[in-house]
Amino acid sequence: MILDQLILTKSKAKETSYKEVKSSEKPIRSVVKALSWRLIGTLDTLIVSYVFTGEIGIATSIASIDFVTKMILYFFHERIWNIVKWGK
């Protein structure tokens, strides 16, 4: 009796947690969050670069390069983590 309840509870928990995880956040929300975070990071880089260089042109160049390179690095970071089976 106790064993049956334990097994049923675990199987229901697995079903529930899978459904909750699957429907917890839509992909478009993740994309918007990633872009908004990248914009915050780029603004930070722009401000810090301006403080150090004193030139908005150079600071903008640094921030632009930072934005592009980190988006590319993030893409490959995600692809690599997609291969890793740990935690799935």
Buried (B, 14 or more C-beta within 10 A) or exposed (E): EEEEEEEEEEEEEEEEEEEEEEEEEEEEEEEEEEEEEBEEBBEEBBEEBBEEEEEEEEBBBBBEEBBEEBEEEEEEEEEEEEEEEEEE
